[in-house]
Amino acid sequence: MPATPSSRRERPAKPALTREGIVTAAVEILRAEGLQKVTMRRLAQELDTGPASLYVYVRNTAELHAAVLDELLGGVAPAPAEGDWRKRLEQVLLGYTRMLLEYPSLARSALTSWPSGPNYLNLIESLLGLLAEGGVPRERAAWGVDLLLQRATATAAEHAGGGSQEDWDALGHALTEVSERTHPHIAAASGLLMTGSPGARASWAFQALISGIEHTAVPEPHD
């Protein structure tokens, strides 16, 4: 005899959709399959619902990716309690960069997706607090935070770009073989342009930016 079909009432009820649950599922898909799979359709499949149901909680894929970034920011270590404020500020920025380097596609998306969740606000608060501790005027700190986060995000996106060792070797060869007659400055600096580990260069870049923010005045509104 054919099996008796089960009643819908006997099936376990699906968990109610929430924004938090949607973001958690999106992070799991990111870790397992990459950001290209973090779409409304794939997420709806994971949550056993229709894509239209998700738009009640997330307006579009860009907002979803920004929410995923904000969720991952919760894992960035806070600034150390003691030490030079510049070095502590650098450590926060390097932690943010390392987090993005774990998710290459998210690093590129972060160049145009700006989260507005609690973890991103906490990051901005931490950066502003450290700049204030160093006596940086508030208007410089406000503009400086944007510059520092742009640099951190671009650094992660650059190293996550998937360039091959062959491309890197070709660039090094081009720089060392350049003519002193046509490119005298490149020829003079060719031994230095490719030196330094990514970590050392990132640390230097952040310290250079922090110093510039500390000493460069913000133009007046009429400028």
Helices and strands as residue ranges (DSSP letters): G 8-10, H 19-33, G 35-37, H 40-47, H 51-54, H 61-73, H 85-101, H 104-109, H 118-133, H 138-159, H 165-176, H 184-189, H 198-215
